[in-house]
């Protein structure tokens, strides 16, 4: 008989498997190299197959509801994680990270994100256990975030990075000297008889700090799909594990998804509205709850729509003839 979902045994098995995958990733990135497309696609396919296999395992062991909630939560997290890749891409460019070190930086960021998500998930579970008002709180957070995401997308400031204004970077530079160049994947080196930080440390800390911001949005979003802490953690873990490889697959495509943030804003607003309705349902039983299959359909339809509109907009720009000058040609 399988362990009950969320049991200590199942948590232990999941964490052990997760740590083994992370350790394997660190071994792979031990020797820095620029990841070719073939390698990135292979690892991306592997990390996409893992959640599918996990959902197929959940179905016979714990029922279709658990499998569907996990699948829906994973789609939400994966779509949000693609937006995270935009910021990671800008951070790597801002810190002039060598291509061969990019995967190690991303792996540090993923490990930090997993720790942060675990903390936020535990806090979220404690808040939810205190009363149904937590769903109203989470719904309000997501609705506020959705408005901000859409406003930033409309203003063209959806993805901007200014490393000089980051407090964490300023603090590190005040605490210790920073070398001018990278020293492989080393975080610190001894320079002129004194321990100094490398730019690698600065970019890792910057990525870690952005992970905190992402966790504030993503954890309530998944709690809008399922209130089981184990499933929330599993969706986050499976969504984050493949980010390193996915980055190298999408790094030349990310900028072309110009309408992605509009879609993410719609998804966050929908889940926020779903959470508010769920809170209202606990107070007034006649208020409907949005079922998980409908949520999954809305999320997939939204992502498909913004992908299609982005591709059409890119195609229109390519086909548009260059602007002609209105200035008359002077003849001599």
N, C-alpha and C positions, 0 to 999 in steps of 0.2 A: 504493500500500500504506500503510495507516495506521501511525502510530508505535506501537511496542510500549507496552503499558500500564506506566506508571511511568517512561517514558523522559523525558530532559530536555526534549525538544520538547513532549511532552504536558503536563508540569508547567508549562512556560512558557505554553502556550496557556491552560491552566486558570487560572493566576494572573492573566494579562492580562485574561481575561474577568471574573474575580472583582473585580479592581481597577476595571474599567470599570463594573460594576454598583454597587459601593460609591460611586464618584464620582458616578454618576447619582443614587443615593439622597441624597447630600449636596447635590446641586443641587436636588433636589425639596424638601428640608427647609430650603433657604436662607431662605425666608420662613416663619417660625413660624406655624402655624395648628392649630387643633383638627381632627383628622382625622375627617371624617364617615364613617358606616358604609358608604356606597356606595363611597367611595374606598378604604377599608380592605379591603373584600371584593374589589374589583377587583385590587388589588396582591397580596392573599393568593392569589387564583386564579392570578395570573401566577407567583408564586414556588412554588406547588404544581405547576404545569405544567412548570417547569424540570427538577426531578429525574425526572419521568416521561419527558420527552423525552431526558434524559441516559441513563436506563436503557434506553430503546428504541434509543439509539445504540450503547450498549455491547454489546447482545445480538448484532447481526450482526458487529460488529468484533472483539469479544474473547470472545464465547461467552456461553452462558446462565448459567454459574457466576458470572462477573464481574458480570453484570447483577443476578442474584438476591442476591449478597452486598451489592452497593451498595444495592439496594432494602430489604433487611432492615436493614442498618446505618442507612439513612436513617430508617426507621420508629422504630428505637431512639432515634436522636438527636432526632427530632422530638418523641417522647413525653417525653423528658427535658427538652427545651427548653420545653415547655409548663409543666413544673414551675418552670423558671427564671423564667417570666413571673410566677408568683405572687410571687416575691421582688422582681422588678423593680417590680411593682405596689405592693408594700408600701414599697419604697424611695422611689418617686415620691410616695407619700402622706406618708411620714415627713418628707421634705424639702420638702413643700408645693410641688412643681414645678407651675408653671402648665400647663394642658392644652395650650396651643399650643407648649410647649417639650418635651413628653414624647417626641415622635418623634425629636428631636435627641439627647436623652439616650440613648434606646434605640439609636440609630445609633452613638453613641460606644461604647456597651457591646458592640455586635455587632462593630465593628472591633477593639476590644481582645480580644474573645473569639477572633476568627479568628487573631490573632497568637499568643495563648497556646496555642490548640489546635495550631497549626503547631509550636510549640516542644515541646509534650508529645508530639505524634505522632512527631517526630524522636527524642526521648529513648526513647519506647516502642519504636520500630524498632530502636534501638541495643541496648536491653535484650533484645529478642526474639532478635536475631542472636547474642547471647552464649550462648544455650542455652535448652532447653525449660523450665527452671525459671521463666522469666519468666511463662509461662502460669499456673503455680501461684501466683506472686506476684500477678498481676492478678486471678486468681480469688479469692484471699483478700481483696484490697482490696474487690472487689465484694460478696462475702458479708458482710463487716463493714459496708459501707455499707448493704446491704439491711436488715440487722438494725436499724441506727440509724434508717433511714427509717421502717420499720414501727413501731418503738418511739415515735418522735416523733409519728407519725400517731395511735397509740393514746392517747398522753398529751395530744393536742391542741396540741402545740408544734411542729407540722410547719413552720409558717411564722410566724416571729417575727423582728422587726427592731428593734434598739435602736441607733440611730445614735450615741447618746452614748457607747456602750461600744466603738465601732469605733476601733481604734488608728490607722488611716490618717486618719480624720477628726480625731482628737485631735492627731495630728502636724501636719497641715496648719494647724490653728487656732493651734498654737504657733509655726509658722514664719512665717506671714503673717496680717495682719488679714483678716477676712471681712466683706463688706458684709451689711447686714441684708436687702436685697431683691435680686431678680434684675434683671439688666440685659440682657434679651433672651437670646441664646445665647452672650453673651460669657463667657469663663472668668475674665478679669481686667479690672479697670478702674483708672483713676487717681482716687483719692478723697482730697481734701485734700492734694494734692501727693505722695501716696504710693501705690505700686502695691498693690492689694488683690485678694484672691480673691473671686469671687462664689459664692453657694450652688450655682451650676451646676457649679463645679469639684468641690465636695464630693460631690455626688451622682454625678458621672461617675466619680470615684475610687472611691466606694463600690460602684458597679456593676462597675467593673473588678476590684475585689478579690473580689467574689462570683464573677466569671468564673473566677478561679483555682480556687476550690472546685469549681465545676461541671466544670472541665476534668479534675480528678483523678478524677471518676467517669465522665464520658462517654467519654474516650479509651480506657480499658481496656474499657469496655462494647463499643465498636465493634471493638476488637481481638479480642473474643470472637466476632465474626461473620466477620471477614476479617483476615488478617495482612499484607495488602498496604497499605503506607503511603499510596499514592496514593488507593486507594479509601477508606481511613479519613479522609483529608483531604477528599475530595470529599463524603462523607456529612456531615461536620461543616459544610463550607461551605454546602451546599444547605439544611441544616437551620437554620442561623443566619441566612441571608440574608433569609428571610421573617418573621423575628421581629417586626420593627418594625410591619409591617402586621397581623400576626396578633394582636398585643397589643390593637389597637383593635377587632378583631373579637370577641375573647374577654374583654375587660376586665369586661363585665357578666355573663359566663358562668363565669369561672374559679372564683368562690367556690361555685358550685353543683356543681362536680366534687369533692364532699367525700371521695370514696373514691379519688381519683387516686393519692395517695401510697401507698396499699396496693398498687395495681397496679404502680407503679414499683418498689416494694420487691420484689414477686414477680419482675418482669422482671430486675432487677439480680441477684437470687439465682439465677434460672435461668441467666443468662449466666455468673455466677461458677461455678456448678456445671458448666456446659459447658466452661469454661476448665480447671477442675481435671480433668475427664474427658479433655480433650485432652492435658494434661500426662501423665496416667496412661497414655494410649494410646501416647505416645512411649516410655514405659518398659516397659509390658506391652502387646504388640500385641493381646491378646485383649480389652482394655477397649474398649468401643464409643465411637465419636465421634458426637456429635449432629449430624445433617445440617442444612444451612442451611434447607431448606424446612420442616423440623419446627420450627426456631427461629422462623421467620417466623410459622408458624401459632400457636405458643404466645403470641408477643408480641401478635398481633392479637386472639386470643381473650381475653387478659388485659385489654387496653385496652377491648374491647367489653363485657366483664363489669363492670368498675368504672364505666364510663359508664352502663350500664343500672342498676346498683344505686344509683348516685348519683341518677339521675333518679327512680327508684322511692322512694328515701328522701325526696327533696324533695317528691314528690307526696303521700306519706304525711303529711308535716308540714303541708302545706297543707290536707289534708282532715281533719286531727285537730281536733276541737272544742276551743275554749278551756277551760282547767281551771276548774272551778267551786269556789267557796269552800265549805269545810266549816263555816264559822262560822254558827251559827243566826241567823236574822233576828229582831231584837228588835222587838216590837210595843209601841207606847205605848198 
